[in-house]
Amino acid sequence: MPAIITLTTDWGLLDHYLGAVKGSIISRLPDAKIFDITHLIPPFDLKKAAFILRNAYRNFPENTIHIIGVSTEESESVPHVVVKYNHHYFIGADNGIFTLLFSSLPEEIYELTIPQDTNYFTFSTRDRFVKAAVHLAKGNDVSEIGDPRNQLTTSINMQPHLNGNQLQARVMYVDNYQNLYINVTADEFIQMGQGRSFSLINRGKSEKIKKIHDAYGDVPEGEIAVLFSTTGFVEIAVNRGPAASLLGYKPDQPVLIEFHD
C-alpha cells in the first residue's frame, strides 16, 4: 500500500507553500498519497489546528504520517519532533500542539536530528518535515532520524468544572456552520448531569433545555439543540441557524450550564 501523508497548515491556498511541499514529497516518493486536511487554519492558531486534526486523523489507516505546518519555527525550547500516537505518526514543532491533540501520553517521542535541506529556517515543513515523513514512509526506523524524548511541551487547556449545579465550560471550536463545541466530553456531561434537564445561561438569560438531542432536527427551526457530537464533545447548535452569532459566543469564551434538580 502506498504511503499516506496528510497536511494540516495555516498557509492558505494562495501562496507557493502548499505546492512546494507537495512537490518535495513527490520528488522524493513518487507513489505517495498526499491528503489535505486543511490549509485554512488562522495563522498560528494551535487550538484550532489541534481540534481539526484530532477529529480527522483517526479516520485514516494506521501508520499514516501527519505533517503539521503551524508555528513550525524551531528553538532550544521548541524542538522539531516525531510523535507516534494511536499507531499514527505526527511531525511538527513541539510548541504545545501535541498536548492539545492527544488525550493521553503518546507511544513514542523523538526529537529530529536530521539536517535541513537549505540554510533557510523559515520553511521547516518543506526543508525538514518532508525528509522525516519520507523516511518513515519508506519503512525506516524513526530512531535513525531522531533522539528519544520523555515529554512534550504542555499547553494550558482549561478543564470543565462543576460547581454545585453549574457546569463551567469553555468554547473549544466554532465550525463553518457556527456550531459550538465545548470542552466537555459526552462521558463527562453524563456523569455531571446525571440525566437532569439543564439550562444554558447566556447573557443573563436562561435557555432551558430538556435533554441532549440526537439530531439538529429534533428541535424546531431556530431553536437551540445540544448534542453529543461525533467529535466526542458536547455541541451547541441552532437548527438551521448560526449558533455562535445568535448566542454571542467565540472560541475560548466561557459557557455556563446549570443542571436542574
C-alpha positions in Angstrom: 0.0 0.0 0.0 1.4 3.4 -0.9 2.4 5.7 2.0 -0.2 8.1 3.1 0.9 11.6 4.2 -1.5 14.3 5.4 -1.0 18.1 5.6 -2.6 20.4 8.2 -1.3 24.0 7.9 -2.1 27.7 8.2 -0.7 28.5 4.8 -4.0 29.3 2.9 -4.4 28.4 -0.7 -2.9 31.5 -2.5 0.8 31.2 -1.8 3.5 28.8 -3.0 3.9 26.9 0.3 1.5 24.1 -0.4 2.7 23.4 -3.9 6.3 23.4 -2.8 5.8 20.9 -0.1 3.7 18.5 -2.2 6.3 18.8 -5.0 9.1 18.0 -2.5 7.2 14.9 -1.3 6.5 13.6 -4.7 10.1 14.2 -5.8 11.3 12.0 -3.0 8.5 9.5 -3.0 6.6 9.4 -6.3 3.9 7.0 -5.3 3.0 8.8 -2.0 -0.7 9.6 -1.4 -1.0 13.1 -0.1 -4.2 14.3 1.6 -5.0 17.9 2.6 -6.8 18.0 5.9 -6.9 21.8 5.9 -4.8 24.8 5.0 -7.2 27.4 6.3 -6.2 27.4 9.9 -5.9 31.1 11.1 -2.2 32.0 11.4 -0.5 30.4 14.4 -3.9 29.1 15.8 -2.7 25.9 17.6 -6.0 25.2 19.3 -8.0 25.2 16.0 -5.3 23.1 14.3 -5.4 20.5 17.1 -9.1 20.3 17.2 -9.4 19.7 13.4 -6.6 17.2 13.2 -7.6 15.2 16.3 -11.1 14.7 14.7 -9.7 13.8 11.2 -6.6 11.7 11.7 -8.4 8.7 13.3 -10.3 8.1 10.0 -7.0 7.4 8.2 -5.3 3.9 8.2 -2.7 3.1 10.9 0.8 4.3 10.1 -0.4 7.4 8.3 2.0 10.2 8.6 0.6 13.6 9.6 2.7 16.8 8.9 1.6 19.8 11.0 2.7 23.1 9.3 1.6 25.6 12.0 4.1 27.6 14.1 7.0 25.5 12.9 9.9 27.7 13.9 12.4 25.8 15.9 14.3 27.0 19.0 16.1 25.5 22.0 12.7 25.3 23.9 10.7 24.3 20.8 12.3 21.4 19.0 11.1 19.6 15.9 9.7 16.2 16.8 8.1 13.0 15.5 5.4 11.6 17.8 3.8 8.2 17.5 0.3 8.1 18.9 -2.5 5.6 18.4 -0.5 3.9 15.7 -0.1 7.2 13.7 2.9 9.4 13.2 2.8 13.2 13.7 5.6 15.6 12.6 5.7 19.2 13.8 7.2 21.6 16.3 6.8 20.8 20.0 5.0 24.1 20.6 2.2 22.8 22.8 0.0 21.5 19.9 0.6 17.8 20.8 -0.9 18.0 24.3 -4.0 19.7 22.7 -4.1 17.0 20.0 -3.8 13.9 22.2 -6.0 12.6 25.0 -3.2 10.5 26.6 0.5 10.0 26.5 2.0 9.1 23.1 3.7 5.8 22.5 7.0 7.4 21.3 8.6 10.8 21.0 11.7 11.6 19.0 13.5 15.0 18.6 14.5 15.3 15.0 18.3 15.3 14.4 18.3 15.2 10.6 19.6 18.4 9.0 17.5 20.8 6.9 17.9 20.8 3.1 18.7 24.5 3.0 20.3 27.2 5.1 16.9 29.0 5.4 15.0 28.4 8.6 11.6 29.8 7.7 10.2 26.8 5.8 10.8 23.8 8.0 7.9 21.9 6.7 9.5 21.6 3.3 13.1 21.5 4.3 12.9 19.1 7.3 9.4 17.7 7.9 9.2 16.2 4.4 12.5 14.4 4.9 11.3 12.9 8.1 7.9 11.9 6.6 9.5 10.2 3.6 12.0 8.4 5.8 9.1 6.9 7.8 7.0 6.3 4.7 9.8 4.1 3.3 9.5 1.9 6.4 12.7 3.1 8.0 13.1 3.3 11.8 12.3 6.6 13.5 15.3 6.2 15.7 17.5 6.8 12.7 16.4 10.4 12.4 15.9 11.5 16.0 16.7 11.1 19.6 14.2 9.8 22.2 12.4 12.3 24.4 10.4 11.7 27.5 7.9 14.5 27.4 6.2 17.1 25.3 5.6 20.8 25.9 2.4 21.3 27.8 -0.2 23.7 26.5 -2.6 25.1 29.1 -6.0 23.7 28.3 -8.8 24.8 30.6 -10.8 21.9 32.1 -14.6 22.0 32.7 -15.6 22.5 36.4 -18.8 21.5 38.2 -19.6 24.0 40.9 -22.8 22.8 42.7 -25.3 22.6 39.9 -23.4 24.8 37.5 -21.1 23.4 34.8 -18.4 26.0 33.9 -17.0 25.2 30.4 -15.4 26.9 27.5 -15.8 27.1 23.7 -13.2 25.0 22.1 -14.1 25.4 18.4 -16.7 27.1 16.1 -17.2 25.2 12.8 -18.3 26.6 9.4 -21.9 26.3 10.4 -21.2 28.3 13.6 -22.0 25.3 15.7 -20.1 25.4 19.1 -18.0 22.6 20.5 -17.3 23.0 24.2 -14.5 21.3 26.3 -16.8 18.7 27.9 -16.9 15.2 26.6 -20.1 13.2 26.4 -19.0 10.9 29.2 -18.2 14.0 31.5 -21.6 15.5 30.7 -23.4 12.3 31.5 -21.5 11.9 34.8 -22.1 15.6 35.8 -25.7 15.9 34.6 -27.0 12.5 35.9 -29.9 12.6 33.5 -31.2 16.0 34.7 -32.6 18.7 32.5 -30.5 21.8 32.2 -30.3 25.4 31.0 -27.8 27.3 29.0 -27.1 30.6 30.8 -26.3 33.1 28.1 -26.0 36.9 28.6 -28.1 36.8 31.7 -30.9 34.7 30.0 -31.7 31.1 30.9 -32.4 28.9 27.9 -34.0 25.7 29.3 -33.2 22.5 27.5 -34.9 19.3 28.5 -32.4 16.8 27.2 -29.5 16.0 24.9 -30.7 15.7 21.4 -29.8 13.2 18.7 -30.1 15.5 15.7 -30.4 19.2 14.8 -33.9 18.5 13.5 -35.1 17.3 16.9 -35.9 20.9 17.7 -37.9 23.4 15.7 -36.0 25.6 13.2 -34.3 28.4 15.1 -34.3 26.6 18.4 -31.2 25.5 20.4 -30.1 21.9 20.2 -27.4 20.4 22.5 -25.9 17.2 21.2 -23.1 14.7 21.8 -21.2 15.3 18.6 -19.1 12.8 16.5 -16.0 14.6 17.9 -16.8 13.1 21.4 -17.5 16.6 22.8 -20.7 18.4 23.6 -22.0 20.5 20.7 -24.4 23.5 21.0 -26.2 24.3 17.7 -29.2 26.2 16.5 -31.3 24.3 14.0 -30.8 25.9 10.6 -29.1 28.9 12.3 -25.6 30.2 13.2 -25.4 29.4 16.9 -22.2 31.4 17.5 -23.6 34.6 16.1 -27.0 34.2 17.6 -25.8 33.3 21.1 -22.8 35.6 21.0 -20.0 33.0 21.6 -16.4 33.0 20.3 -13.6 30.5 20.8 -12.2 30.4 24.4 -15.3 32.2 25.8 -16.8 30.7 28.9 -20.0 28.7 28.7 -22.3 28.2 31.7 -24.7 25.3 32.0 -27.0 24.9 35.0 -28.5 21.5 35.9 -32.0 21.3 37.4 -32.7 19.0 40.4 
